[in-house]
Amino acid sequence: MIGVTRATAATGAVSLEVNPGRAWQLEQINVHLNAAGAAGNLTATVDAAAGAAYDVVILTQDMTSISDLVYIPDRPVLLESGDKLTVAWANSGDKTYGIEVKHSTR
């Protein structure tokens, strides 16, 4: 079953947290901006329930000239119950954004 977590039609800094509460798999991250972004990296970071030693950044994208981003992992990104994924970006240009994180339970 595919679930979707969204941050829609917002401005300001991005901080979208995904935590389905059970073992899950990242399927896709979609980002749309109303115009090309400003300097700074958008990141997607796993905050592992097992502790900080297992946290990992799975995506880093400079948003300077990006208005649309689709990230589909080449390999399964398997997460355990309690693991969180955070999509973050400073959005210093104050662009309007919509973000979707698609995930499935396993």
TIRO-158936 format. One record per residue: y, z, x of N, C-alpha, C in turn; residue number from 1; chain. Coordinates in steps of 0.02 Angstrom, whole numbers, plus 32768, in hexadecimal, padded with zeros to 4 digits. Atoms other than C-alpha are relative to their C-alpha. Layout:
BEGIN
<<Y Z X> <Y Z X> <Y Z X> NUM A>
...
END
This chain:
BEGIN
<<7FC5 8000 802A> <8000 8000 8000> <803E 8000 802C> 1 A>
<<7FC3 8005 7FD9> <80AA 7FCE 8045> <8036 802B 7FDF> 2 A>
<<7FC7 7FD9 8016> <813A 8049 8037> <803E 7FE6 8024> 3 A>
<<7FC0 8016 7FE2> <81F1 8026 805B> <8030 803A 7FFF> 4 A>
<<7FCA 7FCF 7FFB> <8277 809E 8098> <803F 7FD9 800F> 5 A>
<<7FC3 8028 7FFA> <8329 805C 8089> <803E 802A 800C> 6 A>
<<7FBB 7FEA 7FFC> <83DC 807D 80BC> <8028 7FC3 7FEC> 7 A>
<<7FE4 803C 801D> <8443 8006 8053> <804C 8005 7FF7> 8 A>
<<7FB8 8008 800E> <84F9 7FCB 804A> <8028 803B 801A> 9 A>
<<7FDD 7FC7 7FE2> <8536 8052 80BF> <802B 7FE8 803B> 10 A>
<<7FDA 800C 7FC3> <85B6 8057 814B> <7FFB 8040 802A> 11 A>
<<8004 7FC6 7FD4> <85C8 80CF 81DD> <7FBF 8000 8027> 12 A>
<<803B 7FFB 7FD5> <853F 810A 8252> <7FC0 7FFB 7FD7> 13 A>
<<8042 8008 801E> <848C 80DD 8229> <7FD3 8039 8019> 14 A>
<<8035 7FD0 7FEF> <8408 8166 8225> <7FD0 8002 7FC5> 15 A>
<<8031 8005 8036> <8375 8138 81B6> <7FBE 801D 8019> 16 A>
<<803F 7FE0 7FED> <82DB 81A8 81C0> <7FC9 7FEE 7FCF> 17 A>
<<803A 8011 8028> <8230 8173 8183> <7FC9 8033 8011> 18 A>
<<8036 7FD0 7FF8> <81A8 81F6 8168> <7FD7 8003 7FC0> 19 A>
<<8028 8003 803E> <8125 81CA 80E4> <7FD7 803F 7FF3> 20 A>
<<8025 7FC2 800C> <80CE 8272 80FD> <7FB5 7FFA 8006> 21 A>
<<8048 800A 7FF4> <8023 822A 8128> <7FF9 7FCD 8038> 22 A>
<<800B 8032 7FCC> <7FD5 81B9 81AB> <8019 7FBC 7FE7> 23 A>
<<7FE1 803E 8017> <8032 8113 81A6> <8007 7FCE 8038> 24 A>
<<7FF8 8036 7FD0> <8056 806E 81FB> <8042 7FDD 7FF2> 25 A>
<<7FC2 8026 8006> <80FD 8018 821C> <7FEE 7FB7 7FF6> 26 A>
<<800C 8047 800D> <80FB 7F69 81D2> <803B 7FD4 8016> 27 A>
<<7FC6 802B 7FF5> <81AE 7F28 81E4> <8040 8028 7FFA> 28 A>
<<7FBC 7FE5 8007> <8265 7F57 81FE> <802E 7FC5 7FF5> 29 A>
<<7FCF 8034 800F> <82EB 7EE9 81AE> <8046 801F 8001> 30 A>
<<7FBA 7FE9 7FFD> <83A5 7EFE 81D3> <802C 7FC5 7FEE> 31 A>
<<7FCE 8033 8010> <8432 7E9A 8183> <8045 8020 8004> 32 A>
<<7FBA 7FEA 7FFB> <84EB 7EAE 81AF> <802C 7FCD 7FDE> 33 A>
<<7FD3 802F 8022> <857D 7E62 8150> <8023 7FD1 8031> 34 A>
<<7FE4 802A 7FCB> <85BB 7E18 81F6> <7FDF 8016 8041> 35 A>
<<801E 7FED 7FC0> <8584 7E19 82AC> <8015 8046 8012> 36 A>
<<7FF5 7FBA 7FEF> <8575 7ECA 82EA> <8030 800A 803A> 37 A>
<<7FD6 7FED 7FC7> <85D6 7F25 8370> <7FD2 8017 8038> 38 A>
<<8027 7FEB 7FC6> <859F 7F60 841B> <7FD6 803E 7FF0> 39 A>
<<802B 7FC6 8009> <8513 7FDC 8423> <7FBB 7FEB 7FEA> 40 A>
<<8046 800F 800F> <8457 7FE0 8410> <7FE9 8021 7FC0> 41 A>
<<8026 7FE5 8038> <83F8 7FF6 836F> <7FBC 8014 801E> 42 A>
<<8040 7FE9 7FE6> <835C 805C 8395> <7FD3 8016 7FC6> 43 A>
<<8033 7FE3 802D> <82BC 8088 8339> <7FD6 802D 802C> 44 A>
<<801F 7FCE 7FD6> <8271 8127 837E> <7FCC 8028 7FD8> 45 A>
<<8034 7FD6 801E> <81CE 8180 8354> <800B 8048 8019> 46 A>
<<7FFC 7FB8 7FF3> <81E4 823D 834A> <7FBA 801B 7FEE> 47 A>
<<8046 7FEE 800A> <812F 8273 8361> <7FF8 8048 7FEA> 48 A>
<<800F 7FBD 8017> <80EE 8308 8301> <7FDE 802A 8036> 49 A>
<<8023 7FDD 7FC9> <8088 8333 839D> <802F 801D 8034> 50 A>
<<7FCF 7FE3 7FD2> <8129 835B 83FB> <8027 7FCB 8026> 51 A>
<<7FD1 802D 7FDF> <81B6 830F 8461> <7FE0 7FD8 8039> 52 A>
<<8022 8024 7FCA> <8140 82DC 84EE> <7FE3 7FBD 7FE8> 53 A>
<<801E 803C 801C> <80FD 8255 8478> <8033 7FD4 7FDB> 54 A>
<<7FCC 8029 8020> <81A3 8212 8433> <8008 7FC0 8028> 55 A>
<<7FF9 8041 7FDF> <81C0 815A 8459> <8031 7FD4 7FDA> 56 A>
<<7FD4 8033 801E> <8245 80D5 843B> <7FD8 7FC0 7FFB> 57 A>
<<8029 803D 8008> <81EC 803E 83F1> <802A 7FC1 7FF9> 58 A>
<<7FD3 803A 8006> <8285 7FCE 83D8> <8045 8012 8019> 59 A>
<<7FBB 7FFB 7FEB> <832C 7FBA 842F> <801E 7FBB 7FFA> 60 A>
<<7FE1 8041 800B> <83A0 7F2D 83F8> <804B 8007 8005> 61 A>
<<7FB7 8003 7FFB> <8453 7F0C 8431> <8019 7FDA 7FC2> 62 A>
<<7FEA 801C 8040> <84AF 7EE9 838D> <8041 7FD8 8006> 63 A>
<<7FBF 8020 7FF6> <854B 7E96 83D9> <8008 7FBF 7FD8> 64 A>
<<7FF9 8041 8022> <852A 7DE8 8391> <7FCB 7FF6 7FC9> 65 A>
<<8036 8003 8031> <84A2 7E11 8311> <801A 8010 7FBB> 66 A>
<<7FF2 7FEE 8045> <84B7 7E0B 8255> <7FBF 8008 7FD8> 67 A>
<<8041 7FF8 8020> <83FE 7DFF 8225> <7FCB 800D 8036> 68 A>
<<8035 7FEF 7FD2> <836A 7E4E 827C> <7FC1 800D 7FD7> 69 A>
<<8042 7FF2 801D> <82B2 7E48 824A> <7FD3 8012 803A> 70 A>
<<802F 7FE9 7FCC> <823B 7EAD 82B5> <7FBC 800A 7FE0> 71 A>
<<8045 7FF9 8015> <8181 7E98 8299> <7FD8 800F 803F> 72 A>
<<8024 7FEF 7FC3> <8116 7EF2 831A> <7FC8 7FCE 800F> 73 A>
<<8036 802C 7FEB> <80A0 7E84 837F> <7FBC 8020 7FF8> 74 A>
<<803D 7FD9 8006> <801D 7F0D 8377> <800C 8037 7FCD> 75 A>
<<7FF6 7FCA 8030> <7FFF 7F95 82F5> <8023 803C 8021> 76 A>
<<7FE0 7FC1 7FEC> <8073 802B 8307> <7FE4 8035 7FD0> 77 A>
<<8024 7FCF 8029> <8002 80B6 82C7> <8021 8044 800B> 78 A>
<<7FDF 7FBF 7FFE> <8054 815C 829D> <7FD7 8032 7FDA> 79 A>
<<8026 7FCA 801F> <8008 8202 826F> <8029 8022 7FCA> 80 A>
<<7FDD 7FD8 8032> <8033 8273 81DE> <8032 802D 8024> 81 A>
<<7FCC 7FD8 7FE1> <80D7 82C8 8209> <802B 7FDA 8032> 82 A>
<<7FD7 8029 7FD3> <8112 8240 8281> <803A 7FE2 7FD8> 83 A>
<<7FC5 801D 8020> <81C1 8202 8257> <8018 7FC4 8029> 84 A>
<<7FDF 8038 7FDF> <8217 815E 827F> <8049 8003 7FED> 85 A>
<<7FB8 8000 800D> <82D4 8160 8291> <801F 7FC0 8019> 86 A>
<<7FD9 803B 7FED> <833D 80C1 8291> <8048 8018 8006> 87 A>
<<7FBC 7FE6 7FF3> <83E7 80E7 82DF> <802B 7FCC 8022> 88 A>
<<7FCF 802D 7FE1> <8484 8088 8310> <8045 801E 7FF4> 89 A>
<<7FBD 7FE3 8006> <8537 80C3 8330> <802C 7FDA 7FCE> 90 A>
<<7FD9 802A 802E> <8581 8031 82CA> <804A 800A 800A> 91 A>
<<7FBA 7FF5 7FF0> <8628 8041 8322> <802F 7FCE 7FDF> 92 A>
<<7FD8 8032 8023> <8665 7FA4 82C9> <8003 800C 7FB5> 93 A>
<<8001 7FEC 8047> <8646 7FF9 8220> <7FEA 7FC7 7FD2> 94 A>
<<801C 8036 802A> <85E0 7F67 81DC> <7FDA 801D 7FC5> 95 A>
<<802A 7FED 8039> <8590 7F72 8131> <7FB9 7FE9 800F> 96 A>
<<8045 8011 7FEE> <84D4 7F76 8148> <7FCF 8010 7FC9> 97 A>
<<803B 7FF0 8028> <8430 7F73 80EB> <7FC5 8000 802F> 98 A>
<<803A 7FFA 7FD5> <8393 7FAE 8142> <7FC3 8010 7FD6> 99 A>
<<8040 7FF2 8020> <82DF 7FAA 8107> <7FCC 800E 8037> 100 A>
<<803A 7FF4 7FD5> <824B 7FF8 815F> <7FC3 7FFD 7FD3> 101 A>
<<803D 8009 8028> <81A6 7FBC 8118> <7FC6 8021 8026> 102 A>
<<8037 7FDB 7FE1> <810D 8028 8137> <7FC6 8004 7FCF> 103 A>
<<803C 7FF9 8029> <805C 803D 80F9> <7FDC 8040 8013> 104 A>
<<8027 7FC4 7FF2> <7FEC 80D4 80EA> <7FBC 7FEA 8019> 105 A>
<<8043 8011 7FE5> <7F46 80D9 8143> <7FD2 803C 7FF9> 106 A>
END
